[in-house]
Every structure is written in C-alpha cells, then in structure tokens.
Amino acid sequence: MNQKFGGGRQPTGTPSLAWSCVVVIVSLLSGASVVHNIFKPDLTLPPVETKEKQSDK
C-alpha cells in the first residue's frame, strides 16, 4: 500500500475516560500543593461587617 500520510505505526488504543480524569485531578492537586508550599498564601477570611455596623458610619 502506498500511503501519502500516516505511514507510521497505528495507535494501539486510548486510555479510558476514567483514567484520564484521575490523571487530571491528581496533577491539579499536586500542582496546587507545590504552589502553596512555595508561596504560602494567607487564606484567612476578613471579618464580616453586618448591616448595623455599616449604618453607624
């Protein structure tokens, strides 16, 4: 057979959707873990102001 394109090996198969989802989630979590270990952001929430305190101003 004389093929113009695609003369290489044929793909043997693709990974399942579940395996792909697992890989994506693990890579996102590990990336977030690395970033938070390097930068150590301050994740504290500011105090919530109620409507009563806002009307006093």
C-alpha positions in Angstrom: 0.0 0.0 0.0 1.3 3.4 -1.0 0.1 5.9 1.6 0.9 9.6 1.4 0.4 10.2 5.1 0.2 8.0 8.2 2.8 5.5 7.3 3.9 5.1 10.9 2.6 2.7 13.5 -1.1 2.6 14.1 -2.2 3.7 17.6 -2.9 0.7 19.8 -5.7 2.4 21.8 -6.5 5.4 24.0 -6.8 5.4 27.8 -10.2 5.2 29.3 -12.1 8.4 30.3 -12.0 7.4 34.0 -8.2 7.0 33.9 -7.8 10.4 32.1 -10.0 12.1 34.8 -7.9 10.6 37.6 -4.7 11.8 36.0 -6.0 15.3 35.5 -7.3 15.6 39.1 -4.1 14.2 40.6 -2.0 16.6 38.5 -4.1 19.6 39.5 -3.9 18.7 43.2 -0.2 18.1 43.1 0.4 21.4 41.2 -1.7 23.3 43.8 0.2 21.6 46.6 3.6 22.6 45.1 2.5 26.2 44.6 1.0 26.5 48.1 4.2 25.1 49.6 6.3 27.7 47.8 4.2 30.8 48.2 2.3 30.0 51.4 -0.7 32.4 50.8 -2.7 33.9 53.6 -6.1 32.3 53.3 -7.8 33.8 56.4 -11.1 35.4 55.8 -11.7 39.1 56.8 -14.3 39.8 59.5 -17.8 40.1 58.1 -19.4 43.5 58.6 -23.1 43.4 59.5 -25.7 46.0 58.2 -25.9 47.5 61.7 -22.2 48.4 61.7 -22.4 49.8 58.2 -25.3 52.1 59.1 -23.4 53.6 62.0 -20.7 55.0 59.8 
